[in-house]
Amino acid sequence: MKLYFSNGSPFARKVRVVLAELGLTYEADILDGLRPTSSPPGPTIAVPVLEDGPLRLWESDLIVDYLLRTYPAARPAGDGAQPPLSPWVARPERHWQDMTVLATIATCAASIVNLRLMQPDGITPASSAYMARQKARVESCLDWLETQVTDEGFAPGWFSIMDISFFCPVAFCDARGVMPWRGRPKLDALFDRCRTRPSMIATPIDPPRRPG
Ligand SMILES: N[C@@H](CCC(=O)N[C@@H](CS)C(=O)NCC(=O)O)C(=O)O
């Protein structure tokens, strides 16, 4: 397998975390910053993109679904962290509720990334009504997610794709100083539990630079 990504991308990190949890190895095509539009790895001009043999996939949620369905047997090769990685994207008995949570997290993450990408041009919530709306959307999504999460994460007993999908963009939010997001007790606690997970530690947004 080969994964095209940037270290910073919260969408790519979600996929990297799942690959780490599954104990799957892959070739990494890393380019930090935005890739040139002339030679993107996929038509959306965005990362992550996964190549697995002849198959090329983009959109992080789709890639994660593919990995869970294609490599279920890889799970025991993971690091044995508890709770275990969920074998599904959404609990079968709560499919539509969980998919709604995932969709809300994806929308929230897109607004966080937009806020970040506009920062260098000085387009911020203070200067742009639309960026103020993006910020309001992030806060509204987080308020709603706080009503959905439990003291054991989004799916008790599991380290779920919902937990991973939530963690990656808010960790990016902190690392890039996008906006303050904390202040919701259950989401704060979930974040603090996730950050010590080996798969999270193994996928830093800003990996240490090699000397020389
Ligand atoms: N919905 C996509 C979003 C991917 C995405 O926006 N990736 C960002 C990096 S965090 C990117 O490559 N952006 C390129 C661009 O904005 O042109 C997914 O879940 O994979």
Ligand as a Chemical Component Dictionary entry (heavy atoms), coordinates in Angstrom:
data_LIG
# 
_chem_comp.id                   LIG 
_chem_comp.type                 NON-POLYMER 
_chem_comp.pdbx_formal_charge   0 
_chem_comp.three_letter_code    LIG 
# 
loop_
_chem_comp_atom.comp_id 
_chem_comp_atom.atom_id 
_chem_comp_atom.alt_atom_id 
_chem_comp_atom.type_symbol 
_chem_comp_atom.charge 
_chem_comp_atom.model_Cartn_x 
_chem_comp_atom.model_Cartn_y 
_chem_comp_atom.model_Cartn_z 
_chem_comp_atom.pdbx_ordinal 
LIG N1  N1  N 0 -13.059 15.252 2.620  1  
LIG C1  C1  C 0 -11.663 15.025 2.414  2  
LIG C2  C2  C 0 -10.885 16.263 2.844  3  
LIG C3  C3  C 0 -9.422  16.167 2.506  4  
LIG C4  C4  C 0 -8.731  17.508 2.645  5  
LIG O1  O1  O 0 -9.348  18.588 2.651  6  
LIG N2  N2  N 0 -7.419  17.445 2.747  7  
LIG C5  C5  C 0 -6.645  18.658 2.810  8  
LIG C6  C6  C 0 -5.473  18.495 3.743  9  
LIG S1  S1  S 0 -6.043  18.566 5.423  10 
LIG C7  C7  C 0 -6.085  18.949 1.440  11 
LIG O2  O2  O 0 -5.416  18.128 0.863  12 
LIG N3  N3  N 0 -6.397  20.136 0.928  13 
LIG C8  C8  C 0 -5.951  20.544 -0.368 14 
LIG C9  C9  C 0 -6.643  21.764 -0.833 15 
LIG O3  O3  O 0 -7.383  22.387 -0.045 16 
LIG O4  O4  O 0 -6.442  22.116 -1.976 17 
LIG C10 C10 C 0 -11.220 13.785 3.190  18 
LIG O5  O5  O 0 -11.876 13.435 4.173  19 
LIG O6  O6  O 0 -10.229 13.137 2.797  20 
# 
loop_
_chem_comp_bond.comp_id 
_chem_comp_bond.atom_id_1 
_chem_comp_bond.atom_id_2 
_chem_comp_bond.value_order 
_chem_comp_bond.pdbx_ordinal 
LIG N1  C1  SING 1  
LIG C1  C2  SING 2  
LIG C1  C10 SING 3  
LIG C2  C3  SING 4  
LIG C3  C4  SING 5  
LIG C4  O1  DOUB 6  
LIG C4  N2  SING 7  
LIG N2  C5  SING 8  
LIG C5  C6  SING 9  
LIG C5  C7  SING 10 
LIG C6  S1  SING 11 
LIG C7  O2  DOUB 12 
LIG C7  N3  SING 13 
LIG N3  C8  SING 14 
LIG C8  C9  SING 15 
LIG C9  O3  DOUB 16 
LIG C9  O4  SING 17 
LIG C10 O5  DOUB 18 
LIG C10 O6  SING 19 
# 
